[in-house]
Amino acid sequence: MTKEFIDTLKILIENKDSVLLQESLSKLHPADIAEICSELDIEEARFLYRQLDNEKAADALIEMDEDLRNELLEELPSEAIAKRFVNYMDTDDAVEIIRDMDEDKQEEVLSHIKDIEQAGDIVDLLQYDEDTAGGIMGTEMVVVNENWSMPECLKEMRRQAEELDEIYYIYVVDDDERLLGLFPLTKMITSPSVSKVKHVMNTDVISIDVDTPIEEVAPLIEKYNLVAIPVVDKINRLVGQITVDDVMDEVREQSEHDQQLGAGLMQDVESDDSVFYQTKARLPWLVIGMIGGIFSSMLLGLFDTTLGAHPEMALFIPLLAGMGGNVGVQSSAIAVQGLANNTLDTRHIFRHILKESVVALINATILSLLIYVYNIFMYDATDIVTLSVPLSLFVVIMFASSFGTLVPLVLDRMNINPAHATGPFIQIMNDLSGMTFYMGISMLLSNIIL
């Protein structure tokens, strides 16, 4: 959306020109309308929204930022929410907006939904944890019985398809609604009319349980190149499906959350959040970082005699701290990514640690030799700095790599988000350990040389 176009819309809104505004919005995708609303103040967004037909308004609402969406809905009566939005949404989308409401508001909205079956499906879906497959699945899908003939199957598929926007797969169930397989559309054309569904269905179907964590759904869809995946209950009854677009939304949100954790933010933060909220999210790690800095300064104070005798040592403190932090963050980022996309098999942890150690060994050797050559030219060959810096750098890189790899694995084993292991946490710990190694090795060499 260009700034000029949005400015034009603002003028139309200011002039209350509904006709031109509706004309301007008529050809836009719901996602574009949601983006425009985020550029308007709340009153402008409300006026713009009133110009949309119910179906487009419902689609745009789902595409909208969660905070803005809640702000638009908070002043609407429950009946209007049900009739203008929920009635035109798939169940999973309806659950997404209703879940954020308090219990009384939820009941009011549900009571105004005209389709009793849809209302019942929404009530059922609200019972599932929002971080599980049941919490994001939809119930709109085409389902056929294994005992139907081809003509009967075609007739029923047409009836069900009339109520759907997209058809991803056609699921085959038995008389008890248990999932048996998928019905390939090509068989509708090539199979004789006397054939039953069970004779031509594909029994090789990937499904997930309603309690499957969301983070396990995306890897399955990616691994098997699916556009949707069926969801079953404990006795394999088909209860819904998760489509790839639902998963992508969750993956994006989780990725943003992990990035913010890695940057040292304790809560999800948006640029338009209040000053107080942003301060509350940022301050804890900053305080921890400050405490880590105080410990570093206290640690250096213990070696003031060594630093006094060799003041040039202080010049390399930022180098060692920076290298340790960089190596640690690199190692932890690779481990976190591997855990997130399941490329790091927890059964082969030691193999991964060994591989990281070999990489660290090569990097540490090369970098230590480079800094040693530099020190030879800058200082005397027998100067403590010439020897202590390369040795310390070698140890720091090896430790930082191991620490950065192990911490995410340990956190994952403890069911703690391993993204906590990136960013400030690794940086602080490597600063402290790096200074300890540097000062310890320097004192040891000082005693040997003297």
C-alpha positions in Angstrom: 0.0 0.0 0.0 1.5 3.3 -1.0 1.4 6.4 1.3 -0.4 8.3 -1.4 -3.3 5.8 -1.6 -3.6 5.7 2.2 -3.6 9.5 2.4 -6.4 9.5 -0.3 -8.4 7.1 1.9 -7.9 9.3 4.9 -9.4 12.2 3.0 -12.4 10.2 1.9 -12.9 9.1 5.5 -12.6 12.7 6.8 -15.2 13.8 4.2 -17.4 10.8 5.0 -17.5 9.9 1.3 -18.9 6.4 1.6 -19.5 5.9 -2.1 -15.9 6.6 -3.2 -14.5 4.8 -0.2 -16.5 1.6 -1.0 -15.4 1.9 -4.6 -11.7 2.2 -3.6 -12.0 -0.8 -1.2 -14.1 -3.1 -3.5 -11.1 -4.6 -5.4 -8.7 -4.9 -2.5 -7.7 -8.2 -0.9 -8.8 -8.5 2.8 -5.1 -8.6 3.8 -4.6 -5.3 2.1 -7.6 -3.8 4.0 -6.2 -5.1 7.3 -2.8 -3.4 6.5 -4.6 -0.2 5.7 -6.4 -0.3 9.0 -3.1 -0.6 10.8 -2.1 2.8 9.3 -5.3 4.5 10.5 -6.3 5.7 13.9 -9.0 3.7 15.5 -11.9 6.0 14.6 -10.8 6.1 11.0 -10.5 2.3 10.9 -14.0 1.9 12.4 -15.5 4.2 9.7 -13.7 2.3 6.9 -14.8 -1.0 8.3 -18.5 0.0 8.2 -18.1 0.4 4.4 -17.3 -3.3 3.8 -19.7 -6.0 3.1 -20.0 -8.7 5.8 -17.9 -11.3 4.0 -15.0 -9.1 3.3 -15.2 -7.5 6.7 -14.9 -11.0 8.3 -12.0 -12.0 6.1 -10.1 -8.7 6.8 -10.7 -9.1 10.5 -8.8 -12.4 10.6 -5.9 -10.8 8.7 -5.7 -8.0 11.2 -3.2 -7.5 14.0 -4.6 -9.0 17.2 -4.5 -5.8 19.3 -6.2 -3.7 16.6 -8.8 -6.4 16.1 -9.7 -6.5 19.7 -9.9 -2.7 19.8 -12.4 -2.7 16.8 -14.5 -5.4 18.5 -14.6 -4.1 22.0 -17.3 -1.4 21.4 -19.5 -3.7 19.2 -22.5 -5.5 20.7 -22.3 -9.2 20.8 -25.2 -9.6 18.3 -23.3 -7.4 15.7 -20.1 -9.5 16.2 -22.0 -12.7 15.5 -24.1 -11.5 12.6 -21.4 -9.4 10.8 -18.3 -11.5 11.4 -18.7 -14.9 13.0 -21.5 -16.0 10.6 -19.1 -15.5 7.7 -16.1 -17.2 9.2 -14.7 -20.7 9.3 -14.9 -22.2 12.7 -11.1 -22.0 13.4 -11.2 -18.3 12.5 -14.3 -17.7 14.7 -12.6 -19.4 17.6 -9.6 -17.2 17.2 -11.5 -14.0 17.8 -14.0 -15.4 20.4 -11.2 -16.9 22.5 -9.9 -13.5 23.4 -13.2 -12.4 24.9 -14.3 -12.8 28.5 -16.6 -15.7 29.3 -19.8 -13.6 29.4 -19.1 -12.0 26.0 -18.3 -15.4 24.5 -21.7 -16.8 25.6 -23.5 -13.7 24.2 -21.8 -14.0 20.8 -22.5 -17.7 20.6 -26.2 -17.2 21.4 -26.5 -14.9 18.4 -24.9 -17.3 15.8 -27.7 -18.3 13.4 -26.2 -21.7 12.5 -26.6 -24.0 15.5 -24.2 -26.5 14.1 -21.5 -23.9 13.7 -22.1 -22.6 17.2 -21.7 -26.1 18.6 -18.5 -26.6 16.6 -17.1 -23.4 18.1 -18.0 -24.4 21.6 -16.2 -27.7 21.1 -13.1 -26.1 19.7 -13.0 -23.6 22.6 -12.4 -26.5 25.0 -9.0 -27.3 23.4 -5.8 -25.6 24.5 -5.0 -22.9 22.0 -1.4 -24.2 21.7 -2.6 -27.7 20.5 -3.8 -29.0 17.2 -7.4 -29.0 18.5 -7.0 -25.3 19.3 -6.3 -24.2 15.7 -8.1 -26.8 13.6 -11.2 -26.1 11.6 -14.2 -28.4 11.1 -15.1 -27.4 7.5 -14.1 -30.3 5.3 -15.5 -32.8 2.9 -16.1 -36.2 4.4 -17.4 -39.4 2.7 -18.4 -42.8 4.0 -16.5 -45.9 2.9 -19.7 -47.7 1.9 -21.0 -45.1 -0.5 -21.1 -45.8 -4.2 -19.6 -43.3 -6.7 -22.9 -41.6 -7.6 -23.9 -41.3 -3.9 -20.4 -40.0 -3.1 -20.5 -37.4 -5.9 -23.9 -36.1 -4.8 -22.8 -35.8 -1.1 -19.5 -34.1 -2.1 -21.3 -31.5 -4.1 -23.6 -30.8 -1.2 -20.8 -30.4 1.3 -18.6 -28.3 -1.1 -21.3 -25.6 -1.5 -20.5 -24.4 2.0 -16.7 -24.4 1.6 -14.3 -21.9 0.2 -11.5 -24.4 -0.4 -11.3 -28.2 -0.6 -7.9 -29.6 0.3 -8.6 -33.3 0.8 -11.6 -35.6 0.9 -11.6 -37.8 4.0 -13.0 -41.3 4.2 -14.6 -42.5 7.5 -16.4 -45.5 8.6 -19.9 -45.6 10.2 -18.4 -44.6 13.6 -16.7 -41.5 12.0 -13.2 -43.0 12.4 -10.7 -41.9 9.8 -9.8 -44.6 7.3 -8.1 -42.7 4.4 -8.3 -40.2 1.6 -10.5 -40.3 -1.5 -8.5 -39.5 -4.7 -10.6 -37.4 -7.0 -9.1 -39.1 -10.1 -10.9 -42.3 -9.0 -14.2 -40.5 -9.4 -13.5 -40.4 -13.2 -11.7 -43.6 -13.7 -13.6 -46.0 -11.4 -16.9 -47.7 -12.5 -20.1 -46.3 -10.9 -20.7 -49.6 -9.1 -17.4 -49.2 -7.1 -17.6 -48.2 -3.4 -15.4 -45.6 -1.8 -13.5 -48.2 0.3 -12.4 -50.0 -2.9 -10.6 -47.0 -4.3 -9.6 -44.9 -1.2 -6.0 -44.3 -0.3 -5.3 -45.7 3.2 -1.9 -44.1 3.5 -3.0 -41.0 5.4 -1.0 -38.9 7.9 -3.0 -37.6 10.9 -2.4 -36.0 14.3 -4.0 -36.2 17.7 -6.1 -33.2 19.0 -3.5 -32.8 21.8 -0.5 -32.6 19.5 1.5 -29.4 20.3 1.4 -26.7 17.6 5.1 -26.7 17.1 5.0 -30.4 16.0 2.4 -29.8 13.3 4.4 -27.6 11.0 7.3 -30.1 10.6 4.9 -32.9 9.7 3.2 -30.7 7.0 6.6 -29.7 5.7 8.0 -33.3 5.8 5.1 -34.9 3.9 4.4 -31.9 1.6 0.8 -31.6 2.8 -1.6 -28.7 2.3 -3.8 -29.9 5.2 -3.6 -32.5 7.9 -6.6 -34.3 9.5 -7.0 -34.2 13.3 -8.4 -37.2 15.2 -9.4 -37.9 18.8 -8.2 -40.6 21.0 -10.2 -43.3 19.2 -9.3 -42.1 15.7 -12.5 -40.3 15.0 -12.1 -37.4 12.5 -12.8 -34.1 14.3 -11.2 -31.5 12.1 -8.3 -30.5 9.9 -5.4 -28.0 10.0 -4.6 -26.2 6.8 -1.2 -24.9 5.8 -2.2 -21.3 6.1 -3.2 -21.9 9.7 0.1 -23.4 10.4 2.1 -20.6 8.7 0.3 -18.1 11.0 1.4 -20.0 14.1 5.0 -20.5 12.7 5.3 -16.8 12.1 4.0 -15.9 15.6 6.4 -18.5 17.2 9.3 -17.2 15.1 8.6 -13.6 16.2 8.3 -14.8 19.8 11.7 -16.6 19.7 13.4 -13.7 18.1 12.2 -11.4 20.9 13.3 -13.9 23.5 16.7 -14.0 21.8 16.9 -10.2 21.9 16.2 -10.2 25.6 12.5 -9.3 25.6 10.5 -11.1 28.3 7.2 -10.6 26.6 5.8 -10.2 23.0 6.2 -6.5 22.1 4.9 -4.5 19.2 6.2 -1.1 18.1 2.9 0.5 19.0 2.7 -0.9 22.5 2.7 1.6 25.4 5.9 2.9 26.9 5.1 1.1 30.2 4.5 -2.2 28.5 7.7 -2.0 26.4 9.7 -0.9 29.5 8.4 -3.9 31.5 9.4 -6.3 28.7 12.9 -4.9 28.2 14.0 -4.0 31.7 14.5 -7.5 33.3 17.3 -8.6 30.9 18.9 -5.1 31.1 19.0 -5.4 34.8 20.5 -8.9 34.5 23.0 -7.6 32.0 24.0 -4.8 34.3 24.5 -7.3 37.2 26.7 -9.4 34.9 28.7 -6.3 34.1 29.1 -5.6 37.8 30.4 -9.1 38.3 32.8 -8.7 35.4 34.2 -5.5 36.9 34.5 -7.2 40.3 36.3 -10.0 38.6 38.8 -7.7 37.0 39.3 -6.0 40.3 40.7 -9.2 41.7 43.5 -9.1 39.1 44.4 -5.4 39.4 48.0 -6.3 40.2 48.4 -8.2 37.0 46.6 -5.5 35.0 48.8 -2.9 36.7 52.0 -4.7 35.7 50.8 -5.3 32.1 48.3 -2.6 31.2 48.3 -3.6 27.6 46.2 -6.7 28.7 43.2 -4.4 29.1 43.2 -3.7 25.3 42.2 -7.2 24.5 39.3 -7.6 27.0 36.7 -6.3 24.5 38.1 -8.7 21.9 37.8 -11.8 24.1 34.4 -10.8 25.4 33.1 -10.1 21.9 34.5 -13.3 20.4 33.1 -15.5 23.2 29.7 -13.9 22.8 29.6 -14.2 19.1 30.7 -17.9 19.1 28.2 -18.7 21.9 25.3 -17.0 20.1 26.2 -18.8 16.8 26.3 -22.2 18.5 23.1 -21.6 20.4 21.2 -20.3 17.4 22.1 -23.4 15.4 21.0 -25.6 18.2 17.7 -23.7 18.7 17.0 -23.8 15.0 17.7 -27.5 14.8 15.4 -28.2 17.8 12.7 -26.0 16.2 12.6 -27.7 12.8 13.5 -31.2 14.1 16.7 -31.4 12.1 18.5 -31.9 15.5 17.6 -35.3 16.7 17.8 -35.5 20.5 18.9 -39.1 20.2 22.1 -38.0 18.5 23.0 -35.1 20.9 26.6 -36.3 21.4 27.1 -36.5 17.7 26.0 -32.9 17.4 28.2 -31.7 20.3 31.2 -33.5 18.7 30.6 -31.8 15.4 30.3 -28.4 17.0 33.5 -29.1 19.0 35.4 -29.9 15.7 34.1 -26.7 14.1 35.1 -24.7 17.3 38.5 -26.4 17.3 39.2 -25.3 13.7 37.9 -21.8 14.3 39.8 -21.4 17.6 43.1 -22.6 16.0 42.9 -20.2 13.1 41.9 -17.2 15.1 44.4 -17.9 17.8 47.2 -18.1 15.3 46.1 -14.9 13.6 46.1 -13.0 16.9 49.4 -14.6 17.8 51.0 -13.3 14.6 49.6 -9.9 15.2 51.0 -9.8 18.8 54.4 -10.9 17.5 54.6 -7.7 15.4 53.0 -5.4 18.1 54.7 -6.7 21.2 57.8 -8.5 22.3 57.8 -12.3 21.7 58.2 -12.9 25.4 55.5 -10.4 26.5 52.8 -11.9 28.5 50.1 -10.5 26.1 51.7 -12.2 23.1 51.1 -15.6 24.6 48.1 -15.1 27.0 45.7 -13.6 24.4 46.0 -16.4 21.8 45.7 -19.1 24.5 42.8 -17.4 26.2 41.1 -16.9 22.8 41.4 -20.6 22.1 39.9 -21.6 25.4 37.2 -19.0 25.2 36.0 -20.1 21.8 36.0 -23.8 22.7 34.1 -23.1 26.0 31.6 -20.7 24.3 30.8 -23.2 21.5 30.2 -26.0 24.0 28.2 -23.8 26.3 26.1 -22.3 23.5 25.3 -25.8 22.2 24.6 -27.5 25.5 22.3 -24.9 27.1 19.5 -25.0 24.5 19.6 -28.8 24.6 19.3 -28.8 28.4 16.5 -26.3 28.3 14.6 -28.3 25.7 15.0 -31.4 27.9 13.5 -29.4 30.8 10.6 -28.4 28.6 11.7 -24.7 28.6 11.8 -22.8 25.4 15.4 -23.1 24.1 15.1 -19.6 22.6 15.9 -18.3 26.1 19.5 -19.6 25.4 20.2 -17.1 22.7 21.2 -13.5 23.0 21.7 -11.8 26.4 22.0 -15.0 28.5 24.8 -16.5 26.4 26.5 -13.1 26.1 26.6 -12.5 29.9 27.8 -16.0 30.8 30.5 -15.9 28.1 31.7 -12.5 29.3 32.1 -13.7 32.8 33.8 -17.0 31.8 36.0 -15.2 29.2 37.4 -12.8 31.8 38.0 -15.7 34.2 40.0 -17.7 31.6 41.9 -14.6 30.4 43.0 -13.5 33.9 43.7 -17.0 35.0 45.9 -17.9 32.0 47.6 -14.5 32.2 48.5 -15.0 35.9 49.7 -18.5 35.2 52.0 -17.3 32.4 53.1 -14.4 34.4 54.3 -16.7 37.2 56.0 -19.0 34.7 57.8 -16.2 32.8 58.9 -14.4 35.9 
